[in-house]
Amino acid sequence: MGRISYWEEVKNLRLGQEKLWEEVKELREGQNKLWLGQEKLWENTNKLWEEVKSLREGQNRLWEEVRQLRLDYNRLTINFENFRDYVSRAFIELKSALGVTFEMQAAAYIKLLLEKMGYPEAIVGKKYLFYQGEPLKINIFCEEPLIVGEVTITVKDEDEALSEVEKLLRRVEATRTLYGREPLLKVLSVANAVPAVANKLREETGKYGIKFILGREIIEA
């Protein structure tokens, strides 16, 4: 093998140096690309944080709206409860007033009936009895002749119809026992009842010899 000349070695070193510079150049280009990629990544990260911030602000606004809606709902609930209480009190007062008025009308009707029967001096009113440890209020009562009557504003269904008849029979029993004689007249007066319920009332009162009076009969009289 021949000896390599000095110039050949210089040439080889130069070629190696050029390859080295090429590699450095490639490394630098790669590094630049890496920095560009990292910069892009930071930009995307910043955008992501901006989106997160915007979503958080939107969520806070939403919760504030929900809170306001809850407050409005609570105020509305309180107002509704107050209104319902007001309506309930008004209804109770109205029902009470109507009850008193209808009781007076029913009593006047029985008074007129007794006058026609030959008892012009009869006194018709309310009566409170104490029977078997139970206080009983009788809406229509006359001692001479002995009259016992029950008055109610509305009977909604057949079950209530039976209950009203039983209520009157309880008062008839108490009066019969305490006064020692059978009432001349037993009366059940109802201001309002639909036809089916009114028919049931007539049927049940007929079984016990009770005079059934519907509200419109009193008004007509």
Residue frames as qw, qx, qy, qz and C-alpha x, y, z in Angstrom:
[[0.000, 0.893, 0.449, 0.000, 0.00, 0.00, 0.00],
 [0.439, 0.469, -0.021, 0.766, 1.35, 3.38, -1.00],
 [0.282, -0.352, -0.437, 0.778, 1.88, 6.17, 1.31],
 [0.098, 0.860, 0.492, 0.092, -0.96, 8.84, 1.44],
 [0.394, 0.371, -0.017, 0.841, 0.32, 12.21, 0.47],
 [0.116, -0.265, -0.426, 0.857, -0.04, 15.27, 2.61],
 [0.293, 0.050, -0.233, -0.926, -2.54, 16.82, 0.22],
 [0.491, -0.249, -0.772, -0.317, -4.73, 13.78, 0.33],
 [0.352, -0.370, -0.705, 0.493, -4.98, 14.09, 4.11],
 [0.047, 0.217, 0.131, -0.966, -5.82, 17.77, 3.84],
 [0.402, -0.076, -0.534, -0.740, -8.51, 16.96, 1.29],
 [0.483, -0.328, -0.812, -0.011, -10.00, 14.29, 3.57],
 [0.219, -0.338, -0.532, 0.745, -9.99, 16.64, 6.54],
 [0.191, 0.110, -0.130, -0.967, -11.73, 19.30, 4.46],
 [0.477, -0.202, -0.687, -0.509, -14.37, 16.82, 3.35],
 [0.431, -0.363, -0.767, 0.307, -14.91, 15.76, 6.97],
 [0.080, -0.257, -0.299, 0.916, -15.14, 19.34, 8.03],
 [0.329, -0.030, -0.369, -0.869, -17.75, 20.06, 5.38],
 [0.512, -0.309, -0.777, -0.198, -19.80, 17.06, 6.49],
 [0.323, -0.337, -0.624, 0.627, -19.54, 18.29, 10.06],
 [0.102, 0.163, 0.041, -0.980, -20.80, 21.73, 9.05],
 [0.435, -0.168, -0.621, -0.630, -23.65, 20.08, 7.16],
 [0.482, -0.373, -0.779, 0.148, -24.61, 18.20, 10.30],
 [0.170, -0.295, -0.390, 0.855, -24.36, 21.38, 12.37],
 [0.244, 0.011, -0.283, -0.927, -26.55, 23.12, 9.82],
 [0.508, -0.282, -0.728, -0.364, -29.10, 20.33, 9.98],
 [0.404, -0.363, -0.690, 0.479, -29.01, 20.41, 13.77],
 [0.016, -0.200, -0.161, 0.966, -29.54, 24.18, 13.74],
 [0.394, -0.114, -0.475, -0.779, -32.46, 23.85, 11.33],
 [0.525, -0.335, -0.782, -0.034, -33.91, 21.12, 13.51],
 [0.284, -0.315, -0.532, 0.733, -33.44, 23.30, 16.58],
 [0.162, 0.060, -0.099, -0.980, -35.16, 26.23, 14.84],
 [0.505, -0.237, -0.645, -0.523, -38.07, 23.97, 13.91],
 [0.474, -0.342, -0.747, 0.316, -38.19, 22.79, 17.51],
 [0.102, -0.243, -0.317, 0.911, -38.31, 26.38, 18.79],
 [0.337, -0.055, -0.351, -0.872, -41.03, 27.21, 16.27],
 [0.543, -0.296, -0.757, -0.213, -43.00, 24.17, 17.42],
 [0.371, -0.335, -0.632, 0.592, -42.56, 25.15, 21.04],
 [0.068, 0.118, 0.053, -0.989, -43.65, 28.70, 20.29],
 [0.466, -0.173, -0.553, -0.668, -46.73, 27.37, 18.52],
 [0.517, -0.327, -0.778, 0.144, -47.41, 25.13, 21.50],
 [0.185, -0.273, -0.443, 0.834, -47.24, 28.13, 23.86],
 [0.271, -0.003, -0.226, -0.936, -49.61, 30.06, 21.62],
 [0.556, -0.254, -0.688, -0.391, -52.08, 27.17, 21.65],
 [0.438, -0.307, -0.708, 0.462, -51.70, 26.81, 25.42],
 [0.007, -0.158, -0.215, 0.964, -52.41, 30.54, 25.88],
 [0.437, -0.106, -0.428, -0.784, -55.48, 30.25, 23.65],
 [0.550, -0.283, -0.785, -0.033, -56.62, 27.25, 25.66],
 [0.284, -0.297, -0.573, 0.709, -56.28, 29.20, 28.92],
 [0.198, 0.051, -0.072, -0.976, -58.21, 32.08, 27.38],
 [0.537, -0.208, -0.635, -0.515, -60.99, 29.65, 26.45],
 [0.494, -0.311, -0.748, 0.315, -60.97, 28.20, 29.98],
 [0.100, -0.191, -0.325, 0.921, -61.12, 31.71, 31.44],
 [0.361, -0.051, -0.309, -0.879, -64.03, 32.60, 29.14],
 [0.573, -0.269, -0.740, -0.229, -65.88, 29.40, 30.07],
 [0.378, -0.282, -0.658, 0.587, -65.34, 30.09, 33.77],
 [0.100, 0.117, 0.113, -0.982, -66.70, 33.62, 33.39],
 [0.499, -0.131, -0.520, -0.681, -69.71, 32.24, 31.49],
 [0.543, -0.279, -0.785, 0.106, -70.24, 29.65, 34.21],
 [0.189, -0.223, -0.495, 0.818, -70.11, 32.35, 36.90],
 [0.311, 0.022, -0.142, -0.939, -72.71, 34.39, 35.01],
 [0.567, -0.189, -0.700, -0.391, -74.88, 31.30, 34.67],
 [0.439, -0.294, -0.743, 0.410, -74.68, 30.57, 38.40],
 [0.013, 0.150, 0.255, -0.955, -75.56, 34.19, 39.12],
 [0.471, -0.071, -0.393, -0.787, -78.64, 33.86, 36.90],
 [0.576, -0.241, -0.780, -0.048, -79.57, 30.58, 38.61],
 [0.269, -0.227, -0.595, 0.723, -79.18, 32.29, 42.00],
 [0.227, 0.077, 0.008, -0.971, -81.39, 35.17, 40.87],
 [0.561, -0.143, -0.607, -0.544, -84.00, 32.74, 39.52],
 [0.487, -0.253, -0.789, 0.275, -83.95, 30.89, 42.84],
 [0.063, -0.198, -0.404, 0.891, -84.48, 34.15, 44.73],
 [0.400, 0.011, -0.266, -0.877, -87.33, 35.08, 42.39],
 [0.571, -0.185, -0.761, -0.247, -88.86, 31.63, 42.82],
 [0.338, -0.255, -0.720, 0.550, -88.66, 31.90, 46.60],
 [0.145, 0.159, 0.179, -0.960, -90.31, 35.32, 46.53],
 [0.508, -0.046, -0.502, -0.698, -93.00, 33.97, 44.19],
 [0.504, -0.214, -0.834, 0.069, -93.58, 30.99, 46.49],
 [0.148, -0.254, -0.566, 0.770, -93.94, 33.28, 49.51],
 [0.306, 0.115, -0.090, -0.941, -96.34, 35.54, 47.61],
 [0.540, -0.107, -0.695, -0.462, -98.36, 32.53, 46.46],
 [0.395, -0.259, -0.809, 0.350, -98.55, 31.17, 50.01],
 [0.033, 0.232, 0.352, -0.906, -99.70, 34.58, 51.27],
 [0.431, 0.054, -0.349, -0.831, -102.29, 34.77, 48.49],
 [0.522, -0.168, -0.816, -0.183, -103.51, 31.24, 49.20],
 [0.236, -0.279, -0.705, 0.607, -103.84, 32.06, 52.91],
 [0.203, 0.181, 0.081, -0.959, -105.75, 35.21, 52.02],
 [0.519, -0.027, -0.567, -0.639, -108.11, 33.30, 49.71],
 [0.449, -0.203, -0.860, 0.133, -108.59, 30.57, 52.32],
 [0.070, -0.278, -0.549, 0.785, -109.47, 33.10, 55.01],
 [0.342, 0.149, -0.151, -0.916, -111.80, 34.92, 52.64],
 [0.517, -0.084, -0.748, -0.408, -113.47, 31.67, 51.65],
 [0.328, -0.262, -0.820, 0.389, -113.94, 30.63, 55.28],
 [0.080, 0.274, 0.326, -0.901, -115.40, 34.04, 56.14],
 [0.434, 0.095, -0.393, -0.805, -117.67, 33.95, 53.09],
 [0.479, -0.149, -0.852, -0.148, -118.77, 30.40, 53.84],
 [0.183, -0.285, -0.710, 0.618, -119.48, 31.38, 57.43],
 [0.238, 0.237, 0.084, -0.938, -121.49, 34.40, 56.33],
 [0.503, 0.024, -0.599, -0.622, -123.44, 32.36, 53.78],
 [0.381, -0.175, -0.896, 0.147, -124.03, 29.67, 56.39],
 [0.006, 0.304, 0.546, -0.781, -125.48, 32.14, 58.86],
 [0.371, 0.212, -0.176, -0.887, -127.66, 33.72, 56.18],
 [0.520, -0.021, -0.743, -0.420, -128.96, 30.38, 54.93],
 [0.250, -0.224, -0.852, 0.401, -129.60, 29.18, 58.49],
 [0.174, 0.294, 0.324, -0.882, -131.68, 32.32, 59.06],
 [0.476, 0.157, -0.430, -0.751, -133.56, 31.74, 55.81],
 [0.448, -0.086, -0.884, -0.103, -134.18, 28.10, 56.69],
 [0.098, -0.267, -0.725, 0.628, -135.39, 29.06, 60.19],
 [0.325, 0.265, 0.055, -0.906, -137.75, 31.66, 58.69],
 [0.495, 0.068, -0.682, -0.534, -139.08, 29.04, 56.27],
 [0.351, -0.202, -0.895, 0.186, -139.80, 26.61, 59.15],
 [0.073, 0.278, 0.463, -0.838, -141.44, 29.44, 61.11],
 [0.450, 0.192, -0.266, -0.831, -143.73, 30.13, 58.14],
 [0.484, -0.022, -0.839, -0.248, -144.46, 26.41, 57.81],
 [0.197, -0.234, -0.819, 0.486, -145.40, 26.14, 61.49],
 [0.265, 0.240, 0.198, -0.913, -147.73, 29.13, 61.20],
 [0.551, 0.110, -0.518, -0.645, -149.53, 27.35, 58.37],
 [0.481, -0.092, -0.871, 0.048, -149.72, 24.23, 60.57],
 [0.515, -0.709, -0.367, -0.312, -151.45, 26.21, 63.33],
 [0.692, -0.461, -0.233, 0.505, -148.51, 27.24, 65.53],
 [0.253, 0.868, 0.076, 0.420, -148.26, 31.02, 65.10],
 [0.409, -0.874, 0.222, -0.140, -146.49, 31.50, 68.43],
 [0.953, -0.065, 0.043, 0.293, -143.75, 28.93, 67.74],
 [0.106, -0.910, 0.365, 0.167, -140.19, 30.18, 68.27],
 [0.936, 0.273, 0.027, 0.222, -137.59, 28.79, 65.87],
 [0.007, -0.912, 0.409, -0.041, -133.86, 29.20, 66.50],
 [0.540, 0.404, -0.715, 0.180, -130.68, 27.34, 67.41],
 [0.794, -0.542, 0.100, -0.256, -130.18, 24.96, 70.30],
 [0.312, 0.526, -0.759, 0.224, -127.15, 23.45, 72.03],
 [0.897, -0.344, -0.029, -0.277, -127.57, 20.10, 73.77],
 [0.029, -0.568, 0.809, -0.150, -125.18, 17.93, 75.76],
 [0.928, 0.007, 0.006, -0.373, -125.88, 14.28, 75.06],
 [0.984, -0.050, 0.013, 0.171, -123.84, 11.23, 76.13],
 [0.610, -0.520, 0.183, 0.569, -120.80, 13.37, 76.88],
 [0.429, 0.196, 0.476, 0.742, -120.99, 15.09, 73.49],
 [0.146, 0.545, 0.183, -0.805, -121.98, 18.72, 72.77],
 [0.355, 0.408, 0.741, 0.399, -124.46, 18.94, 69.89],
 [0.119, 0.335, -0.017, -0.934, -125.45, 22.03, 67.95],
 [0.350, 0.530, 0.769, 0.071, -128.92, 21.98, 66.41],
 [0.168, 0.074, 0.300, 0.936, -129.29, 24.53, 63.61],
 [0.426, -0.308, -0.296, -0.798, -133.09, 24.61, 63.64],
 [0.250, -0.197, -0.874, 0.366, -134.93, 23.95, 66.91],
 [0.430, -0.404, -0.081, -0.803, -138.36, 24.62, 68.29],
 [0.057, -0.097, 0.875, -0.471, -139.44, 23.36, 71.71],
 [0.334, 0.434, 0.741, -0.388, -143.18, 23.70, 71.19],
 [0.991, -0.006, 0.056, -0.121, -143.96, 21.99, 68.92],
 [0.615, -0.520, 0.501, 0.317, -140.76, 19.96, 69.06],
 [0.706, 0.706, -0.049, -0.008, -138.81, 20.54, 65.83],
 [0.609, -0.517, 0.440, 0.409, -135.26, 19.38, 65.04],
 [0.690, 0.719, 0.083, 0.021, -133.45, 20.46, 61.89],
 [0.637, -0.358, 0.339, 0.592, -129.99, 20.42, 60.33],
 [0.421, 0.893, 0.036, -0.155, -128.77, 23.03, 57.83],
 [0.636, -0.308, 0.422, 0.568, -125.77, 22.80, 55.51],
 [0.207, 0.691, -0.229, -0.653, -124.54, 24.84, 52.56],
 [0.572, 0.495, -0.540, -0.370, -123.29, 22.18, 50.15],
 [0.807, -0.165, 0.564, -0.063, -123.43, 18.40, 49.88],
 [0.158, 0.623, -0.599, -0.477, -120.91, 17.31, 47.23],
 [0.413, 0.192, -0.847, -0.276, -121.53, 13.57, 46.88],
 [0.753, -0.321, -0.458, -0.346, -123.54, 10.60, 48.11],
 [0.622, -0.106, -0.598, 0.494, -121.16, 9.86, 50.97],
 [0.036, 0.087, -0.293, 0.951, -121.66, 13.38, 52.33],
 [0.552, -0.287, -0.313, -0.718, -125.42, 12.92, 51.85],
 [0.759, -0.281, -0.586, 0.021, -125.40, 9.84, 54.09],
 [0.441, -0.025, -0.479, 0.758, -123.21, 11.66, 56.62],
 [0.191, -0.221, 0.059, -0.955, -125.64, 14.60, 56.83],
 [0.703, -0.328, -0.415, -0.475, -128.61, 12.28, 57.38],
 [0.722, -0.202, -0.574, 0.328, -126.74, 10.42, 60.14],
 [0.217, 0.123, -0.325, 0.912, -125.79, 13.75, 61.72],
 [0.447, -0.302, -0.098, -0.836, -129.46, 14.80, 61.86],
 [0.788, -0.276, -0.516, -0.191, -130.58, 11.40, 63.21],
 [0.534, -0.037, -0.564, 0.628, -128.05, 11.77, 66.04],
 [0.073, -0.128, 0.221, -0.964, -129.65, 15.09, 67.01],
 [0.647, -0.273, -0.345, -0.622, -133.15, 13.64, 66.74],
 [0.737, -0.186, -0.628, 0.168, -132.11, 10.82, 69.09],
 [0.313, 0.009, -0.469, 0.826, -130.67, 13.29, 71.59],
 [0.316, -0.194, 0.000, -0.929, -133.78, 15.50, 71.48],
 [0.727, -0.254, -0.506, -0.388, -136.14, 12.51, 71.83],
 [0.658, -0.162, -0.625, 0.388, -134.22, 11.26, 74.85],
 [0.222, -0.005, -0.372, 0.901, -133.83, 14.60, 76.62],
 [0.365, -0.073, -0.001, -0.928, -137.38, 15.87, 75.96],
 [0.338, 0.085, 0.877, -0.332, -139.13, 12.52, 76.29],
 [0.614, 0.559, 0.431, -0.354, -141.17, 12.80, 73.12],
 [0.614, 0.249, 0.542, 0.516, -140.92, 12.36, 69.38],
 [0.039, -0.349, 0.143, 0.925, -140.25, 15.53, 67.34],
 [0.556, 0.607, 0.402, -0.401, -143.23, 16.68, 65.34],
 [0.641, 0.765, -0.049, -0.016, -140.96, 17.59, 62.44],
 [0.683, -0.389, 0.379, 0.488, -137.45, 16.51, 61.41],
 [0.464, 0.878, 0.033, -0.117, -135.84, 18.75, 58.79],
 [0.653, -0.232, 0.357, 0.626, -132.73, 18.57, 56.62],
 [0.347, 0.915, 0.121, -0.167, -132.14, 21.75, 54.64],
 [0.670, -0.142, 0.375, 0.624, -129.36, 21.92, 52.00],
 [0.154, 0.754, -0.062, -0.635, -128.55, 25.09, 50.07],
 [0.473, 0.619, -0.481, -0.403, -126.82, 23.44, 47.10],
 [0.601, -0.160, 0.782, 0.049, -126.65, 19.91, 45.72],
 [0.228, 0.252, -0.688, -0.641, -126.39, 18.56, 42.20],
 [0.747, -0.037, -0.207, -0.631, -129.47, 16.62, 40.99],
 [0.729, 0.061, -0.681, 0.029, -127.97, 13.16, 41.62],
 [0.254, 0.063, -0.687, 0.677, -127.01, 14.07, 45.20],
 [0.419, -0.091, 0.180, -0.885, -130.34, 15.82, 45.80],
 [0.789, -0.042, -0.432, -0.435, -132.16, 12.63, 44.71],
 [0.589, 0.041, -0.736, 0.331, -130.00, 10.59, 47.10],
 [0.032, -0.097, 0.504, -0.858, -130.87, 12.98, 49.92],
 [0.634, -0.082, -0.075, -0.766, -134.61, 12.67, 49.17],
 [0.774, 0.010, -0.616, -0.142, -134.28, 8.89, 49.12],
 [0.451, 0.042, -0.712, 0.536, -132.42, 8.71, 52.44],
 [0.194, -0.084, 0.375, -0.903, -134.54, 11.29, 54.28],
 [0.682, -0.098, -0.319, -0.650, -137.70, 9.53, 53.06],
 [0.634, -0.029, -0.765, 0.109, -136.62, 6.38, 54.91],
 [0.345, -0.192, -0.639, 0.659, -136.70, 8.19, 58.27],
 [0.078, -0.822, -0.563, -0.025, -139.65, 10.55, 57.79],
 [0.350, -0.472, -0.002, 0.809, -137.35, 13.56, 57.45],
 [0.394, 0.874, 0.264, -0.108, -138.53, 16.61, 55.52],
 [0.609, -0.083, 0.299, 0.730, -135.87, 17.47, 52.93],
 [0.204, 0.934, 0.197, -0.218, -135.71, 21.10, 51.78],
 [0.664, 0.211, 0.221, 0.683, -133.48, 22.26, 48.94],
 [0.249, -0.336, -0.101, 0.902, -132.27, 25.86, 48.91],
 [0.073, -0.140, -0.457, -0.875, -134.30, 26.99, 45.93],
 [0.335, -0.568, -0.734, -0.164, -137.53, 25.90, 47.69],
 [0.351, -0.594, -0.389, 0.610, -136.75, 28.32, 50.52],
 [0.137, -0.186, 0.221, 0.947, -135.98, 31.13, 48.06],
 [0.185, -0.343, -0.671, -0.631, -139.24, 30.52, 46.20],
 [0.378, -0.637, -0.660, 0.128, -141.16, 30.48, 49.47]]
